[in-house]
């Protein structure tokens, strides 16, 4: 975590003392500093805007510095606290995120984005029931939000509540028919349940929606290979890893909620000579 920048004094220009013309021996009379709270809040919101822009370009550390300044200058603005909490989420400082987001919720209990962010923080801490509580509260305020429905489905999935998870994924798809992550995750559940053909169907649908979606393409490749369609499976698998080589990391797959059965199959697939050779080429390829 970066050290907090010290607030530059916004009051240096104010005259703190004035010397009245007085009789000999009269004490100096201090004048009260007039603080322009509106100007301070305006400056805080400017810092928040800068933080949001930096975060868009993944410049998280300088974004955090500005967001921390912003909450000091605009402490009654719930969106500023939400921004800071979201940045703590990105740096995996989950306890700080929860504390900060709770301040945002206290300021504005009707901010659905704060509730979804709190759900994400609880999810990352593996408090899935706590995550469900926040996601459900957020969805009461924003019931048609596909991302919130998807997140709620993932929390149910982690508690092995598969029917409830699929219901939420289907609701997310109903809101956005091209929302392939929900379709992909239905495939993950079906595979975990042993319904391989059902999983393949879901992954095929996801790939049709987005041909650059590496996750469903790799899952489909593994299932296709295991069906005996060796060359087709290898071809799709290599294509998926060329799109995003992070999916060659089993820990990354686990973070993306791949079940134990699919992880075991992925491990075997990634150890195939053809796949290892393709990964080696990707590693040695010059960075564009």
Number of C-alpha atoms within 10 A of each C-alpha: 9 8 8 11 10 8 10 8 7 12 12 8 7 11 12 12 12 10 9 10 8 9 7 6 6 9 10 12 10 11 10 10 11 10 11 10 11 11 13 16 19 14 17 24 22 15 23 27 18 16 27 22 14 17 19 10 9 12 13 19 17 15 25 27 20 24 28 23 25 28 24 15 22 23 17 15 18 22 22 29 29 26 29 28 31 26 23 22 20 15 14 14 16 22 15 16 27 22 13 23 28 20 20 25 20 11 16 15 16 15 18 22 21 29 27 24 24 30 29 28 29 23 22 16 14 14 16 22 17 17 27 22 16 25 27 19 18 25 20 12 15 16 13 15 16 23 19 27 26 26 24 30 28 28 25 22 21 17 13 12 14 19 13 16 26 23 17 23 29 21 19 27 20 13 15 15 14 16 20 23 19 29 27 27 27 27 29 28 24 20 21 17 14 12 13 18 15 16 26 24 16 22 28 18 17 25 20 13 15 14 13 15 18 22 25 28 28 27 29 26 28 26 23 21 20 13 12 10 13 13 12 13 23 21 15 20 28 22 18 25 20 17 16 15 15 15 21 21 12 16 13 12 17 14 9 14 17 23 16 11 13 19 17 12 15 22 14 11 23 21 12 11 10 15 18 15 14 15 18 11 12 14 11 8 9 7 6 3
